[in-house]
Amino acid sequence: MPMLQFAMRCPFCASRETRVLDKRDSEEFASTRRRRECLMCGGRFTTYERPEITTLMVEKKDKRRQPFDRAKLRASIQTACTKRPISAETIERMVDQIDATLRGRDVLEVSSHAIGDLVVEKLRAVDQVAYIRFASVYRAFADVSSFEDELRKLLKT
């Protein structure tokens, strides 16, 4: 049964009395398409609803700031997972979880260190080799002994 809506103005007569005839979500749930009908003039029109997402900024080690980039996060995880038995779906799920965790913090800025910690945590649970690969770059091991220390920690868990 179509719902009566009072917030959307008809583009033909400016009436606020419209009803939704059909509602469809996009495949990625990035937007919702609604087909509407004005109860005053009978005009039909389509509206699209998209979530408004604030830009999350990342503070780099050198204090520069740049917008959070999911593609860059995905690429760094994919690099660590190269030639490992980790599916693209698993990588995408990690990216989604990290993104959701960051946006769930209700802050507009996050440190690159915090993102790295989340990636390390996710990779440690998925694949030890990918974890060590990422950690070796992320933690910038100064020498072999610091690398060995990280391996010892991994073997203890």
Summary of the structure (lengths in Angstrom):
residues: 157
radius of gyration: 23.5
end to end distance: 55.8
largest distance: 77.2
contacts: 384
relative contact order: 0.10
helix: 43%
strand: 21%
